[in-house]
Amino acid sequence: MTDWKTTQCLRQISSRTGQSVAVKPKWGFFGTIFNVILEQINDTKSAYNQISELVGNQIVDEKVVIDF
């Protein structure tokens, strides 16, 4: 328990003096992998939506008459 109090004390002193304090990663290894996969899924969805929109804008409905 003394070790924990020493660490806590050092963090408080460091934060008061404006020094950066090392923070334990929130999720660890598996959380990092999960976040990378989640980013890839979101990027893929975004790219698919952008491509679908571009393709949809290029296709002209046959019922629409374009006057030049």
Secondary structure, 3 states (H helix, E strand, C coil): CHHHHHHHHHHHHHHHCCCCCCCCCCCHHHHHHHHHHHHHHHHHHHHHHHHHHHHHHHCCCCCCCCCC
